[in-house]
């Protein structure tokens, strides 16, 4: 029997078996699947459609959505949220103006919550007046940052009205394209 060089023997013995190669692919696919499920359920991406959130968000912005925080907290004043409702075939992005128990009114283009005017430096346009409404428990009152009449389908429109907090699907964290933070309201 002829002796083979050591490097040939090493090359043959280091070749992975078909079984270990298949197992490697299975592990890879399981890791990719688990990562997808985690990312899909804890975070997400959405594209802004329309101009209802101008000037904060423009049509075509790609948003990073935080779904994990919904497990620990309810939406609060100033949060920018994504909403999915059975009445709509699409998700919308709006700003929370008031939560359950709050009283909301618009007078002279100024939004009042519980009798106090909101300092909204992030808005565009002027809202039409609205009689005072009380936000039902378990609901939120949302509005687009573009307050021009007809520019935003939001809680000011009786067709949409108050939103169940369970219909909130996540919090908009940051605009990834173009990259910028989302303006928050002033603390009063």
Phi and psi restraints in degrees (value plus and minus 20) as a CYANA .aco file:
   2 UNK   PHI    -107.6   -67.6
   2 UNK   PSI     122.2   162.2
   3 UNK   PHI    -101.6   -61.6
   3 UNK   PSI     119.6   159.6
   4 UNK   PHI    -118.5   -78.5
   4 UNK   PSI     130.5   170.5
   5 UNK   PHI     -79.5   -39.5
   5 UNK   PSI     130.2   170.2
   6 UNK   PHI     -80.1   -40.1
   6 UNK   PSI     -55.4   -15.4
   7 UNK   PHI     -88.8   -48.8
   7 UNK   PSI     -49.6    -9.6
   8 UNK   PHI     -90.2   -50.2
   8 UNK   PSI     -62.4   -22.4
   9 UNK   PHI     -83.3   -43.3
   9 UNK   PSI     -63.4   -23.4
  10 UNK   PHI     -83.5   -43.5
  10 UNK   PSI     -61.8   -21.8
  11 UNK   PHI     -83.1   -43.1
  11 UNK   PSI     -61.5   -21.5
  12 UNK   PHI     -88.3   -48.3
  12 UNK   PSI     -60.7   -20.7
  13 UNK   PHI     -96.6   -56.6
  13 UNK   PSI     -41.8    -1.8
  14 UNK   PHI    -108.1   -68.1
  14 UNK   PSI     -27.0    13.0
  15 UNK   PHI     -88.9   -48.9
  15 UNK   PSI     105.4   145.4
  16 UNK   PHI     -87.9   -47.9
  16 UNK   PSI     128.3   168.3
  17 UNK   PHI     -96.0   -56.0
  17 UNK   PSI     140.8   180.8
  18 UNK   PHI     -80.7   -40.7
  18 UNK   PSI     -59.3   -19.3
  19 UNK   PHI     -81.6   -41.6
  19 UNK   PSI     -65.9   -25.9
  20 UNK   PHI     -90.2   -50.2
  20 UNK   PSI     -51.4   -11.4
  21 UNK   PHI     -88.4   -48.4
  21 UNK   PSI     -63.1   -23.1
  22 UNK   PHI     -83.4   -43.4
  22 UNK   PSI     -64.0   -24.0
  23 UNK   PHI     -81.2   -41.2
  23 UNK   PSI     -57.8   -17.8
  24 UNK   PHI     -81.6   -41.6
  24 UNK   PSI     -62.7   -22.7
  25 UNK   PHI     -87.0   -47.0
  25 UNK   PSI     -59.7   -19.7
  26 UNK   PHI     -82.2   -42.2
  26 UNK   PSI     -66.1   -26.1
  27 UNK   PHI     -79.9   -39.9
  27 UNK   PSI     -64.0   -24.0
  28 UNK   PHI     -78.9   -38.9
  28 UNK   PSI     -67.4   -27.4
  29 UNK   PHI     -86.3   -46.3
  29 UNK   PSI     -56.9   -16.9
  30 UNK   PHI     -84.8   -44.8
  30 UNK   PSI     -61.6   -21.6
  31 UNK   PHI     -84.7   -44.7
  31 UNK   PSI     -63.9   -23.9
  32 UNK   PHI     -82.9   -42.9
  32 UNK   PSI     -63.5   -23.5
  33 UNK   PHI     -83.0   -43.0
  33 UNK   PSI     -64.3   -24.3
  34 UNK   PHI     -83.9   -43.9
  34 UNK   PSI     -62.1   -22.1
  35 UNK   PHI     -82.5   -42.5
  35 UNK   PSI     -62.3   -22.3
  36 UNK   PHI     -80.9   -40.9
  36 UNK   PSI     -67.3   -27.3
  37 UNK   PHI     -82.5   -42.5
  37 UNK   PSI     -61.9   -21.9
  38 UNK   PHI     -84.5   -44.5
  38 UNK   PSI     -69.3   -29.3
  39 UNK   PHI     -83.9   -43.9
  39 UNK   PSI     -62.6   -22.6
  40 UNK   PHI     -83.6   -43.6
  40 UNK   PSI     -55.4   -15.4
  41 UNK   PHI    -112.9   -72.9
  41 UNK   PSI     -36.8     3.2
  42 UNK   PHI    -128.5   -88.5
  42 UNK   PSI     -42.0    -2.0
  43 UNK   PHI    -170.0  -130.0
  43 UNK   PSI     152.4   192.4
  44 UNK   PHI    -189.7  -149.7
  44 UNK   PSI     153.0   193.0
  45 UNK   PHI    -142.6  -102.6
  45 UNK   PSI     125.5   165.5
  46 UNK   PHI    -165.3  -125.3
  46 UNK   PSI     133.5   173.5
  47 UNK   PHI    -126.7   -86.7
  47 UNK   PSI     112.6   152.6
  48 UNK   PHI     -93.2   -53.2
  48 UNK   PSI     109.4   149.4
  49 UNK   PHI    -140.4  -100.4
  49 UNK   PSI      94.7   134.7
  50 UNK   PHI      83.7   123.7
  50 UNK   PSI    -198.7  -158.7
  51 UNK   PHI    -134.0   -94.0
  51 UNK   PSI      -2.5    37.5
  52 UNK   PHI     -89.8   -49.8
  52 UNK   PSI     -38.3     1.7
  53 UNK   PHI    -126.2   -86.2
  53 UNK   PSI      -8.7    31.3
  54 UNK   PHI     -82.4   -42.4
  54 UNK   PSI     121.9   161.9
  55 UNK   PHI    -110.6   -70.6
  55 UNK   PSI     -24.0    16.0
  56 UNK   PHI     -84.5   -44.5
  56 UNK   PSI     -68.2   -28.2
  57 UNK   PHI    -149.7  -109.7
  57 UNK   PSI     119.4   159.4
  58 UNK   PHI    -129.8   -89.8
  58 UNK   PSI     141.1   181.1
  59 UNK   PHI     -74.0   -34.0
  59 UNK   PSI     107.6   147.6
  60 UNK   PHI      77.0   117.0
  60 UNK   PSI     -30.9     9.1
  61 UNK   PHI     -79.2   -39.2
  61 UNK   PSI     122.0   162.0
  62 UNK   PHI    -121.4   -81.4
  62 UNK   PSI     102.3   142.3
  63 UNK   PHI    -128.5   -88.5
  63 UNK   PSI     120.9   160.9
  64 UNK   PHI    -109.9   -69.9
  64 UNK   PSI     106.9   146.9
  65 UNK   PHI    -130.6   -90.6
  65 UNK   PSI     111.6   151.6
  66 UNK   PHI    -119.0   -79.0
  66 UNK   PSI      91.2   131.2
  67 UNK   PHI    -114.8   -74.8
  67 UNK   PSI     -43.0    -3.0
  68 UNK   PHI     -81.3   -41.3
  68 UNK   PSI     -59.6   -19.6
  69 UNK   PHI     -81.9   -41.9
  69 UNK   PSI     -42.6    -2.6
  70 UNK   PHI     -83.4   -43.4
  70 UNK   PSI     -44.6    -4.6
  71 UNK   PHI     -92.5   -52.5
  71 UNK   PSI     -41.1    -1.1
  72 UNK   PHI    -134.3   -94.3
  72 UNK   PSI     -37.6     2.4
  73 UNK   PHI    -170.7  -130.7
  73 UNK   PSI     137.1   177.1
  74 UNK   PHI    -111.2   -71.2
  74 UNK   PSI     134.1   174.1
  75 UNK   PHI     -79.0   -39.0
  75 UNK   PSI     125.5   165.5
  76 UNK   PHI    -153.0  -113.0
  76 UNK   PSI     149.7   189.7
  77 UNK   PHI     -70.5   -30.5
  77 UNK   PSI     109.9   149.9
  78 UNK   PHI      76.0   116.0
  78 UNK   PSI     -38.4     1.6
  79 UNK   PHI     -85.7   -45.7
  79 UNK   PSI     122.3   162.3
  80 UNK   PHI    -121.4   -81.4
  80 UNK   PSI     100.0   140.0
  81 UNK   PHI    -142.8  -102.8
  81 UNK   PSI     136.1   176.1
  82 UNK   PHI    -121.2   -81.2
  82 UNK   PSI     120.3   160.3
  83 UNK   PHI    -148.7  -108.7
  83 UNK   PSI     112.9   152.9
  84 UNK   PHI    -143.2  -103.2
  84 UNK   PSI     106.2   146.2
  85 UNK   PHI    -148.9  -108.9
  85 UNK   PSI     127.1   167.1
  86 UNK   PHI     -80.0   -40.0
  86 UNK   PSI     -46.3    -6.3
  87 UNK   PHI     -94.1   -54.1
  87 UNK   PSI     -35.4     4.6
  88 UNK   PHI    -135.1   -95.1
  88 UNK   PSI     127.7   167.7
  89 UNK   PHI    -110.1   -70.1
  89 UNK   PSI     -14.7    25.3
  90 UNK   PHI    -167.0  -127.0
  90 UNK   PSI     145.2   185.2
  91 UNK   PHI    -111.6   -71.6
  91 UNK   PSI     130.3   170.3
  92 UNK   PHI    -142.7  -102.7
  92 UNK   PSI     135.5   175.5
  93 UNK   PHI    -136.0   -96.0
  93 UNK   PSI     104.0   144.0
  94 UNK   PHI    -163.5  -123.5
  94 UNK   PSI     146.9   186.9
  95 UNK   PHI    -120.8   -80.8
  95 UNK   PSI     116.4   156.4
  96 UNK   PHI     -96.1   -56.1
  96 UNK   PSI     103.6   143.6
  97 UNK   PHI    -121.2   -81.2
  97 UNK   PSI     -54.5   -14.5
  98 UNK   PHI    -174.3  -134.3
  98 UNK   PSI     138.8   178.8
  99 UNK   PHI    -141.1  -101.1
  99 UNK   PSI     155.8   195.8
 100 UNK   PHI     -67.6   -27.6
 100 UNK   PSI     110.8   150.8
 101 UNK   PHI      73.6   113.6
 101 UNK   PSI     -39.3     0.7
 102 UNK   PHI     -93.9   -53.9
 102 UNK   PSI     133.2   173.2
 103 UNK   PHI    -128.7   -88.7
 103 UNK   PSI     107.4   147.4
 104 UNK   PHI    -139.3   -99.3
 104 UNK   PSI     114.1   154.1
 105 UNK   PHI    -164.7  -124.7
 105 UNK   PSI     135.0   175.0
 106 UNK   PHI    -146.1  -106.1
 106 UNK   PSI     101.7   141.7
 107 UNK   PHI    -153.5  -113.5
 107 UNK   PSI     107.0   147.0
 108 UNK   PHI      40.9    80.9
 108 UNK   PSI      10.0    50.0
 109 UNK   PHI      61.2   101.2
 109 UNK   PSI     -19.7    20.3
 110 UNK   PHI    -123.7   -83.7
 110 UNK   PSI     112.5   152.5
 111 UNK   PHI    -105.8   -65.8
 111 UNK   PSI     109.1   149.1
 112 UNK   PHI    -135.0   -95.0
 112 UNK   PSI     110.1   150.1
 113 UNK   PHI    -140.0  -100.0
 113 UNK   PSI     101.5   141.5
 114 UNK   PHI      34.5    74.5
 114 UNK   PSI      16.7    56.7
 115 UNK   PHI      64.2   104.2
 115 UNK   PSI     -27.0    13.0
 116 UNK   PHI    -123.4   -83.4
 116 UNK   PSI     112.5   152.5
 117 UNK   PHI     -90.1   -50.1
 117 UNK   PSI     122.2   162.2
 118 UNK   PHI    -107.3   -67.3
 118 UNK   PSI     114.3   154.3
 119 UNK   PHI    -107.0   -67.0
 119 UNK   PSI      75.2   115.2
 120 UNK   PHI    -131.7   -91.7
 120 UNK   PSI      65.1   105.1
 121 UNK   PHI     -99.3   -59.3
 121 UNK   PSI     -28.3    11.7
 122 UNK   PHI    -115.2   -75.2
 122 UNK   PSI     -16.8    23.2
 123 UNK   PHI    -115.3   -75.3
 123 UNK   PSI     145.4   185.4
 124 UNK   PHI    -150.3  -110.3
 124 UNK   PSI     118.4   158.4
 125 UNK   PHI      60.8   100.8
 125 UNK   PSI    -195.1  -155.1
 126 UNK   PHI    -151.0  -111.0
 126 UNK   PSI     109.5   149.5
 127 UNK   PHI     -89.2   -49.2
 127 UNK   PSI     129.1   169.1
 128 UNK   PHI     -95.7   -55.7
 128 UNK   PSI     131.9   171.9
 129 UNK   PHI     -82.5   -42.5
 129 UNK   PSI     129.8   169.8
 130 UNK   PHI    -164.6  -124.6
 130 UNK   PSI     113.1   153.1
 131 UNK   PHI     -83.4   -43.4
 131 UNK   PSI     136.1   176.1
 132 UNK   PHI     -84.6   -44.6
 132 UNK   PSI     114.3   154.3
 133 UNK   PHI    -147.7  -107.7
 133 UNK   PSI     129.8   169.8
 134 UNK   PHI    -122.0   -82.0
 134 UNK   PSI     109.1   149.1
 135 UNK   PHI     -95.3   -55.3
 135 UNK   PSI     107.3   147.3
 136 UNK   PHI     -86.4   -46.4
 136 UNK   PSI     129.8   169.8
 137 UNK   PHI     -78.3   -38.3
 137 UNK   PSI     121.6   161.6
 138 UNK   PHI      57.9    97.9
 138 UNK   PSI      -9.7    30.3
 139 UNK   PHI    -145.6  -105.6
 139 UNK   PSI     144.5   184.5
 140 UNK   PHI    -151.1  -111.1
 140 UNK   PSI     137.0   177.0
 141 UNK   PHI    -129.6   -89.6
 141 UNK   PSI     100.9   140.9
 142 UNK   PHI    -139.3   -99.3
 142 UNK   PSI     134.4   174.4
 143 UNK   PHI    -167.6  -127.6
 143 UNK   PSI     130.1   170.1
 144 UNK   PHI     -95.9   -55.9
 144 UNK   PSI     135.3   175.3
 145 UNK   PHI     -91.9   -51.9
 145 UNK   PSI     -40.3    -0.3
 146 UNK   PHI    -106.5   -66.5
 146 UNK   PSI      81.4   121.4
 147 UNK   PHI    -111.4   -71.4
 147 UNK   PSI     -14.5    25.5
 148 UNK   PHI     -81.0   -41.0
 148 UNK   PSI     120.9   160.9
 149 UNK   PHI     -74.3   -34.3
 149 UNK   PSI     110.3   150.3
 150 UNK   PHI      59.9    99.9
 150 UNK   PSI     -19.9    20.1
 151 UNK   PHI    -105.2   -65.2
 151 UNK   PSI     -36.8     3.2
 152 UNK   PHI    -163.0  -123.0
 152 UNK   PSI     111.1   151.1
 153 UNK   PHI    -106.6   -66.6
 153 UNK   PSI      88.5   128.5
 154 UNK   PHI    -169.1  -129.1
 154 UNK   PSI    -186.9  -146.9
 155 UNK   PHI     -84.8   -44.8
 155 UNK   PSI     -37.6     2.4
 156 UNK   PHI     -88.9   -48.9
 156 UNK   PSI     -42.4    -2.4
 157 UNK   PHI    -108.6   -68.6
 157 UNK   PSI     100.8   140.8
 158 UNK   PHI     -79.0   -39.0
 158 UNK   PSI     -41.9    -1.9
 159 UNK   PHI     -86.7   -46.7
 159 UNK   PSI     -46.6    -6.6
 160 UNK   PHI    -127.3   -87.3
 160 UNK   PSI     -71.4   -31.4
 161 UNK   PHI      45.9    85.9
 161 UNK   PSI    -177.8  -137.8
 162 UNK   PHI     -89.8   -49.8
 162 UNK   PSI     130.1   170.1
 163 UNK   PHI    -129.6   -89.6
 163 UNK   PSI     113.0   153.0
 164 UNK   PHI     -84.5   -44.5
 164 UNK   PSI     116.9   156.9
 165 UNK   PHI     -82.0   -42.0
 165 UNK   PSI     -46.1    -6.1
 166 UNK   PHI     -90.7   -50.7
 166 UNK   PSI     -35.8     4.2
 167 UNK   PHI    -104.3   -64.3
 167 UNK   PSI     -27.1    12.9
 168 UNK   PHI     -95.3   -55.3
 168 UNK   PSI     106.4   146.4
 169 UNK   PHI    -123.5   -83.5
 169 UNK   PSI     -29.3    10.7
 170 UNK   PHI     148.0   188.0
 170 UNK   PSI     150.3   190.3
 171 UNK   PHI    -126.1   -86.1
 171 UNK   PSI     112.1   152.1
 172 UNK   PHI     -92.8   -52.8
 172 UNK   PSI     103.1   143.1
 173 UNK   PHI    -116.1   -76.1
 173 UNK   PSI     -71.1   -31.1
 174 UNK   PHI    -177.5  -137.5
 174 UNK   PSI     131.4   171.4
 175 UNK   PHI    -105.5   -65.5
 175 UNK   PSI     100.5   140.5
 176 UNK   PHI    -103.6   -63.6
 176 UNK   PSI     -51.0   -11.0
 177 UNK   PHI    -161.8  -121.8
 177 UNK   PSI      94.2   134.2
 178 UNK   PHI     -89.1   -49.1
 178 UNK   PSI     134.4   174.4
 179 UNK   PHI     -94.1   -54.1
 179 UNK   PSI     100.0   140.0
 180 UNK   PHI    -187.1  -147.1
 180 UNK   PSI     137.6   177.6
 181 UNK   PHI     -99.2   -59.2
 181 UNK   PSI     143.8   183.8
 182 UNK   PHI    -118.5   -78.5
 182 UNK   PSI     109.3   149.3
 183 UNK   PHI     -82.8   -42.8
 183 UNK   PSI     114.8   154.8
 184 UNK   PHI    -125.6   -85.6
 184 UNK   PSI     135.3   175.3
 185 UNK   PHI     -90.3   -50.3
 185 UNK   PSI     140.3   180.3
 186 UNK   PHI     -90.0   -50.0
 186 UNK   PSI     123.6   163.6
 187 UNK   PHI     -98.9   -58.9
 187 UNK   PSI     108.2   148.2
